[in-house]
Amino acid sequence: MDYNRYQTLLIEKDSDGVAVVTLNRPEKRNAVNDQMHGELENIFVDLASDDEIRAIVLTGAGSAFCAGGDVEGMKSGSYRPTGPAVPFHMVRRLVTNLLEVEQPIVAAINGDGAGLGATIPLFCDITVMAETARLADNHVRMGLVAGDGGVVIWPWLVGMARAKEYLLTGQWIDGKEAERIGLVNYAVPQDQVLPRALEIARRLAQGAPLAIRWTKYSLNKLLRDHVNLALDSSMFLEAATMSSDDLKEAAAAFFEKRQPQFEGR
């Protein structure tokens, strides 16, 4: 499998059957622009069909895991990954393709992850997070509906009461607290995140492939039912807020380092 066509993702395979996929826009804190979004949709299909890969590690380059959507694009109005011109299929394809990967995926959350940058690792099978890293589904703080999968995966992991608090406020949660409430599997010192994730991935790669893959398939079948139940409606509503003045105000406030003044339009 040739991975050289990927420009915003770095894919490295070792002799143990482990592939490390790195979100690779460190100068933008690995923010997801249209190109990275498209590559994330495709990479999971390629990984799933690569017979040399028996486990996957997903991480970010630099100090962040993923800053979520590209705020510069939001300010200019050019960032519309789920907008009316591209009806829903991009995010649905990303989430579905991620869940369809048969090989186990270990997320190495090396730094902050926001919005989609929190959703992606939480949909992985096992999560290792830096104690000092933070996660937030901060869509509402940008004037957006949490439409890229947060309404599916947060209640699944931490229950509806906690999910409502975090999704309706957009507040950050650090690694230690994320581990305590079951949002992630492990919180470790930052320099141990990738080594711990690789250790887990290599142990999985040495296991019985059919047993591991089909157990994962059975578990993800339950999760896919929740995706089918809630993802489309949340994406439709996010698309509606993509054209709102509140989004532009939130993006402007972000760059001007001030609190946004939302007006509900």
N, C-alpha and C positions, 0 to 999 in steps of 0.2 A: 504494500500500500504506500503510495507517494503522498506525503503530507506537505510537500514544499509549496503547494499553492496557497496555503494558509498564511496570511500576513499579520493578523492580529492575535494569532494563537501560535504557541510554540509546542510542538509535539516531539517527545523524546521517548524511545523505547529501550529497555535494558534486556539483558540476557535471561532475566528471571520471568519474563512475560508480563512485566509491568510497564504501562505507558503513563508518562507524566504529561498532562496537558496544562499549559500555563497561559493564563490570560495575559497578553503581552502588549499593553499600552501603558507602561509605568509612568510615562510623562503626564498622562491624563488619569492617573490612579485607576487604570484599567476600565474607565467608563465605557459603556456600550454604545458605540455609534452604529450606523446602519450596516457598515461592513462587518463589524464584529458580530452583530446580531445574526447576519446571514451565515457567517462562519460557524457560530454556535449551533445554528439549526443543522448544519451539514456534518459537523465533526462527529456527532454521536452516531450517525449512520455509518460513517467510515470506521469508527472504532468498533462498532458492533459486528462488522463484517470482516474484521482483521483477525485471522486465525492465530496470529502470533501473540495476540494480547489476551491475557487471562485475568487481569485486574487493571484498574485505572485510578490514577491520582489526579485530582483537579485542584489547581492552586493559582495564585496571582503573582505577577512580577512586581518587585519593588515593595513598598511599605503597605500597600492596600491589597485586599482581595479584589474588590470591584466596587467602584463608586456608583454603580447603577447607570441610569440613563445619562446621556451626554447633555449637561445643563446648558452649554453654549448653543446646542441645537434647539433646546427648549426655548431659550430666550429669543432666538431668531424666528422660531416657528417652523424650522425645517425638520425637527425630530418628530416623526409620526409613525413609530413602528407598529402601532395598533390603530392608526387613524383610519377614517373612512376610505381613503384611497387604497389602502392595503387591508382588506377586511379580515382582521383577526388571525389569519392563518399563520402569520410569522411566529407569534408567541405560542399559539397552540402547537405548531410544529416543533418548536424548541422544547417545550415541556413534554410533549408526547415522545419525541425522539430520545430525550433524556431517560424517560421511564422505560423505553423499549430496549435499551442497551442490556444485553444479557449478562455481560461481565459486571462484577461488583465495582462500584465507584466509591472511592474514599475522598472526601473533600478535605483539603488542607487549607483551613481558613487562616491565612498568615497575617491578615490585617482587616481593616474595616470592610464591611459589605453592606450596601444600602440598596433598597428597592429590589430590582432584578438581581443585583449583586448579592442580596441575601437569599432570594428565592432559589437561585440555581444551586448553591451548595446544600440548602436544606432539602432539596429533592434528591440528593445523593444518598447512598446507602449507609455510610458511616461517616461521621464528621469529627474532625480534630480541629480545635480552634485555639488560637493564642489567648491566653488569659487577659491580655491587654487589648485584644481586638474587640470590635463592637459590631453588632448586627442591628439593622433597623429596616422595617418596611416603612419607609418615610414618604410614600406616595401622598398621603393626605397633607403633609407639610409642604408639598409642591402643588397643592390644589388638584390632585389627581385621585381617582379611585384606585384602590389596590387591585389592579387587574391582571397582573402577569403571573399569578399563581399563589400569591400570598394568602388569599382568602381560602385556598385549599390546604396548603401545607402547614400554616401556623396552627390552626385548630387541631389538625391531625397530630401534631407533635406535643402541644402544650395544653390542649383543651380550649373550649370556646371562651371561657371567662378571661383567661390570660390573653388569648388571641385578640379578643375585642379590645382589650386595653392597649396592646401594642400596635394594632392596626389602626385604631381610631386616634391614637395620639402620635404615632410615628416615633416614639421615643427609642433611644438606643439601649441596648442590653450588652453588657460585657461578657467575656468568655466564661468567667467563673459563675455568673448568674445564669447564663445560658445552659451551662452544664447542670446546675442545680435544679432547674425547672424542666430539664429534659429536652431542650431545644437542640442541643448538640450532645454527642457522645462523650467527648473528652475536652477539657480545657488544660492546656499545658503552657509552660514558658515559650515565648515566641520562637526561640532558636531550636526548640524541640518539635515544632509543628510538622514540618516536612519529614524529618526522620521518623517520627511516630506514625505518620500517615503511610510512609513507604514500608515500614515494618508490618503494618496491618495488611497493606496491599500484597506484600510478598507472601504473607501467611495465607491469604486468600488464593493467591496464584498457585500455591502448592497444594491446595485442597482439591477435592473431587469436582471437576468442572460441571458435570451435568447436575449433580446434587445441589451445588451452590447456585447455579444459574436458574434452575427450575424452582428452587425455593424462593429466590428473588422474584421470579416471574409471578409466582402465586401471591406473594405479598403485594407486589405492585399492581396486581389485578384489582385488589381492594382500593388502592390509591387511585387507579385510573377511573374507577367509578365515581370518586369524589371530583376528579378533574372534569368528567363529563357532566356532573351535577352543577358545578359552580363556575367553571372557568369562562365559558362563553358569555354569561351574563355580566361577569365582572369586567371582561375585556370590552364588551359593548359599552358599558358605562364609563370605563376609562377612556375609550375613544371619544365619548361625548365631552369629557373634561379636557381632552387634549386641545380643543379649540377655545377653551375658556380664557377669560382675562385673568382669572386667578392663577393659572399656570404661568403666564407671562410675568405677572407681578411677583410670583415666587422666585422665578429665575432672575429677574432684575434685582430683587432683594438679596439673593444669594451673592451676586457679584458686588453689590453695594454694601454688603456686610451690615444689613439691617433686618428688622423684623418685617415680614410681609404684611400688607394691609388687605385682607381678603374682603370681597364684596359679594361673593356668591353669584358671579356672572362670568 
